[in-house]
Amino acid sequence: MDDMPVVKLVWHGTETAHAAAQAIAGGRQVKITLPANFHHALFVRVHPAQSAASMEILDVSGGAELLRTVALVAGLEALDRLAAPLERAAYRVHLADPAVLTFAPPLPPT
């Protein structure tokens, strides 16, 4: 899988979610760049206990549960349709600065 190119997408709503779903079905790694104006809303959603004065650094990993949390942000609801396919395929989810979501297939056993 390391040799497989990453499918790079820019968030445009449902059409991006559809393209990501197709790539996931093909076992591909997917990277979605979200508009910068989502950064604060994403930070607040994934770090609800952080104070308003804290540095807003996004660097969170998880699985479908992380994606479900991200999909609660207004304007990103279409991402929720990817949660079940990600869960079935045991994909990992990473949300990083500036506002980039990465979906990676499971690592091969060592």
C-alpha positions as CSV (number, residue, x, y, z in Angstrom):
1,M,0.0,0.0,0.0
2,D,2.9,2.4,0.6
3,D,3.6,2.5,-3.2
4,M,0.0,3.3,-3.9
5,P,-0.5,7.0,-4.7
6,V,-2.6,9.1,-2.4
7,V,-6.0,10.4,-3.8
8,K,-5.9,14.1,-3.1
9,L,-9.2,16.0,-3.0
10,V,-10.3,19.5,-2.1
11,W,-13.6,19.7,-0.2
12,H,-16.6,20.5,-2.3
13,G,-19.3,18.8,-0.3
14,T,-21.1,15.7,-1.4
15,E,-19.1,15.3,-4.7
16,T,-15.9,15.1,-2.7
17,A,-17.4,12.6,-0.2
18,H,-18.5,10.5,-3.2
19,A,-15.0,10.5,-4.8
20,A,-13.5,9.6,-1.4
21,A,-15.9,6.7,-1.0
22,Q,-14.9,5.3,-4.4
23,A,-11.2,5.6,-3.4
24,I,-11.8,3.9,-0.1
25,A,-13.7,1.1,-1.8
26,G,-10.5,0.6,-3.9
27,G,-8.3,0.5,-0.8
28,R,-6.6,3.8,-1.6
29,Q,-5.4,6.4,0.9
30,V,-7.3,9.6,0.7
31,K,-6.3,13.1,1.7
32,I,-9.0,15.8,1.7
33,T,-8.1,19.5,2.1
34,L,-10.8,21.4,3.8
35,P,-11.3,25.2,3.5
36,A,-9.2,27.1,6.1
37,N,-12.3,28.7,7.6
38,F,-13.3,25.3,9.1
39,H,-10.1,25.2,11.3
40,H,-11.6,26.8,14.4
41,A,-14.9,24.9,14.3
42,L,-12.9,21.6,13.9
43,F,-10.6,22.4,16.8
44,V,-13.6,23.2,19.1
45,R,-15.4,20.1,18.0
46,V,-12.5,17.7,18.6
47,H,-11.1,19.5,21.7
48,P,-14.2,20.7,23.6
49,A,-12.4,20.9,26.9
50,Q,-9.6,23.2,25.7
51,S,-9.7,26.8,26.9
52,A,-10.3,29.6,24.4
53,A,-6.7,30.8,25.0
54,S,-5.0,27.6,23.9
55,M,-3.1,27.2,20.7
56,E,-5.5,25.7,18.1
57,I,-3.3,22.9,16.7
58,L,-5.1,20.1,14.9
59,D,-3.3,16.7,15.2
60,V,-5.8,14.0,16.1
61,S,-6.0,10.4,15.0
62,G,-8.7,7.9,15.3
63,G,-11.2,5.9,13.3
64,A,-14.7,6.4,12.1
65,E,-15.7,7.9,15.4
66,L,-13.3,10.9,14.7
67,L,-14.9,11.3,11.3
68,R,-18.4,11.3,12.8
69,T,-17.3,14.1,15.2
70,V,-15.9,16.1,12.2
71,A,-19.1,15.6,10.3
72,L,-21.0,17.4,13.0
73,V,-19.4,20.7,11.9
74,A,-21.8,22.7,9.7
75,G,-20.8,22.3,6.1
76,L,-19.1,19.0,6.6
77,E,-22.1,16.8,7.2
78,A,-21.6,14.9,3.9
79,L,-18.5,13.3,5.5
80,D,-20.8,11.2,7.7
81,R,-21.6,9.0,4.7
82,L,-17.9,7.8,4.8
83,A,-18.0,6.6,8.4
84,A,-19.5,3.2,7.8
85,P,-17.2,2.4,4.8
86,L,-14.2,3.5,6.8
87,E,-15.3,1.4,9.8
88,R,-15.9,-1.7,7.6
89,A,-12.4,-1.3,6.0
90,A,-10.7,-0.6,9.3
91,Y,-9.3,2.7,8.0
92,R,-7.5,5.2,10.2
93,V,-8.5,8.8,10.2
94,H,-6.1,11.7,10.9
95,L,-7.1,15.4,11.2
96,A,-4.1,17.8,10.9
97,D,-3.3,21.4,10.3
98,P,-4.3,23.5,8.5
99,A,-7.5,21.4,8.0
100,V,-6.6,18.2,6.3
101,L,-8.3,14.9,6.7
102,T,-6.4,11.7,5.8
103,F,-8.0,8.3,5.5
104,A,-5.4,5.5,5.5
105,P,-6.0,1.8,5.1
106,P,-4.9,-0.5,7.9
107,L,-1.2,-1.3,8.1
108,P,-0.2,-4.7,6.9
109,P,0.7,-7.2,9.7
110,T,4.4,-7.3,10.5
